[in-house]
Amino acid sequence: MQLPALDRLPVPVFRCDDEGRLIWANVAWTEQLGVPPGEFWYLPFREFDAAQRAQLRSRCIEANEPFTIRLRAEPPGKPQRWYELVAQPAIPDGANQPQLLGSLIDVTQYTLGKAETEAILETAVDAILTIDAEGRIETFNQAACDLFGYSFEEVQGRNIAMLMGSPHAADHDSYLANYLITGEKKIIGIGRELEARTASGAMIPIYLAVSEIELAGRRRFTGIIRDLTEQHAAREALVEQREKLAHVGRLSTMGEMTASIAHEINQPLTAIAMYAQAGVKMLQQNRDTTKIMDALEKLNVQALRAGAVIERIQRFARAQDSVRELADTNELIRDLLKLAGSDARLHSIELKLELADDLPALFVDPIQIQQVVLNLIRNAIDAMLEIDCSNGRTIVVRSELNSQGEIEVSVSDLGPGVADNQVDLLFTPFHTTKKEGMGMGLSICRTIISEHGGELSYRNKPDAGATFFFRLPQHDA
């Protein structure tokens, strides 16, 4: 049976009986597949098995419905191609047996492109998934399976909220609906860190980047997910290391202040011994109890004074986790001067305070901020002793609110200032100009201030000396 109109079509067209033997095929069919009439048309299609042929027969012939299937063709001596085969029932005039009329659409480029895309997604390091406009999961690559512990079959068609922790799981559908209505973005196109839930129920930190795509009139959303577990562990280890380093720095400072600390404690201890001896003599001489009580009271005051010195040293040098709290800048400085003052007095240096009133609160680790101030004061003392205090013996500790609304704390000395050849090395770890020292002080201080959201710097004074200062953001109530 010849069909001249169909024979001229560039698309392969065929007619076959209910067994699949070709009755007629146009020129395009013969050229592309090389199957002449009388042979089974499905021979070049290696993946078209008996079950699929039975399905084709039941759909087209028995149920009288069209049938579509994608197949890989391997014609003899020709490159592999992918086709979409479309078949429908056809009963020509005078025919006793049912027949099928079919055509082939070449989808090789689309299929290979899709296969390449799927291969890229499946081998991607990051978890990648897509959801539809209702939040149902459509694709889920191998990295996503490995990360969450689900197979694709277990998540396909389920709401993405199953992978979320609270409160995002409960709010996700409303976020998505609100975006589709208003266009207001919560995560889409932005990216953020949050927690996700695995198949075992464990919560893991992730970074999620979401983008919107529209294909064939359908809106879908692609999510790229990166596991941050190792990064968070490394960050925590770094914080712990920095806290240990800061503790070492405080111990080093205490070691350098040994002479002044000994002097500070020795004074009340000497007084305690004197008042105790006086009290014993008065008891031996049966003296007036009023004088004995007076001696005991003075002894008690000196004992409390010595205890307070030791308590401040213990608090400052104690190893502890960083704990931030609301603090008054001026109170931190005044409390610190009970430690730093003894070191200054030992070298006949005056610590002068110029503290601004009504400063807003800081949200800081008080011990760490005191560590920074103490280090700057001790550096100022060392700088002035380096030139035998030839420019004077006063260090000014100042607090103020600058024009940017930041709290600035500065320590100004009368030393030689910072030399030009020291500028680039000033905050470098293990660099020091002192005969004895770790060279970690300013490096630790800059790290502490940076982690508090501030900055530490310096400026040489036009007359003599240098001013080291740090700025911190005030606490937002």
C-alpha positions, 0 to 999 in steps of 0.5 A: 500500500503506497501513501505518496503524501506520507512518503515525502515527509522527512519524518519516519512514518510506518504502518504495521500489522498487530504483530509489528511486521512492517506493511509499509514505511516511507523513505525517511523510515527506511533511510534512518532505520534500514528496516524494509517492509515485511520485517519487524519494525522494532528490531533496531530498538534494542530496549523495546522488550516483550512487555512493552510490545504487549503494552503497545498492542493492548493500548493501540489495538485492544483499547483503541488508544494512542501510545507514546514511548521513548526508544534508543535506536541502533540501526546497523552501521549507523550511529545511535539515535533516540526517538519518541515513537508515537503509534495509533490504531488504524483500520484501512478500508478492506483490511481484515486485521487491525493495523498500527500507524506510527511515526518517529520524532528524533529527540537525540539532542534533547535526550543526550542533553538531559542525560548530560545534565542528570550526570552532572547533577548526580556527580555534584558534590553539593546536594541539589534538589528541585520542588514544584510550586506546592513544595513537593520534591521532584528531583533529588541527586545522589549527594542529597541522598547521601547527606539526608539519608533518604533514597529518591523514592522515599522523598519523591512527591513529599513536601520539602518541609520533611527536611527542615527543622523548626520553625522553618518546617511549619512556616515553609508552605506559607513562605512559598505561598506568600512569595507566589502571591506577592513576590516577597523573597525570604530565601529565594535568590538570597541564600542563608545558613540554617539547620536541616533534618536528616532521616535519622532525625539529627539536625545538621548545619547547612547553607541553602541557596534557592533559585526559581526556574520556569519551564513549560509554564511551570514554576519550580525551585532549585535548592543547592545545599552545602553541609556545614558540619565540618566548617562549624566544627573547625570554627568551634575549634578555632574559637577554643584555640583563640580562647586558650591563646587569650588565657595564655596571654593573661598568664603571661601578663600576670607573670610580667607583673609579678613584681607589682603583684607581690608589692600589692599583696605584700602591703596588706600582709605586712599590715596584718602582721603588725596589727596581729603582733600589736593585738597580742602585746595588748592582750599580754598587757591587759590593755583596754579592750577598745584598743584591741578591738580597733587593732582587730578591725584594722587587721580585718580590713587589711585581710579583706584588702589582700583577699580582694587583690588575690580574687581579682588576679584569680578572676583575670587569670582563670581559664574560662569559656567566653561569656558575653554580657552587658557591661559598663565600659567605665566600670570595667576600666576602674575595676581593672586599674586595681590591678594595673595601678600597682604596676604603674605605682611600682614605676612611679607612673601615674594613671590618669582617667578621662572617662566620658559620662553616660556611655551606652552599654557594651555586650562583651566578654568583660575579662577579655576587654579588660585583658585588652586594656591591661595589655595596652597599659602595660605596653605604655608603661614599657614604652615609657620605661624604655626612654626612662620616662624622659617625656613624662610619667603620665598615662591617660586612659580615656573613654568616649562616644565617637561620631559614628556612635561607637565606644572608643577606649584609648591609652595614651603614653609618653614613650618614643612612639611607633617607629616606621620600621615597626608599623607593618609588624606591629600586630604580627604574632610573635613579633616583639621589641621587648627584651622579654615577651611572647610577642602575642599581646597585640595580636591577641588583643586585635583578635579579641576586638575583631571578634567583638565586632570592633577594631584596634589601631594606633596613632602617633602623637604629634608631641611625644608618645603614641595612642593605642585605641579600640572601638566597639559598637554599642549594644542595641537594646 
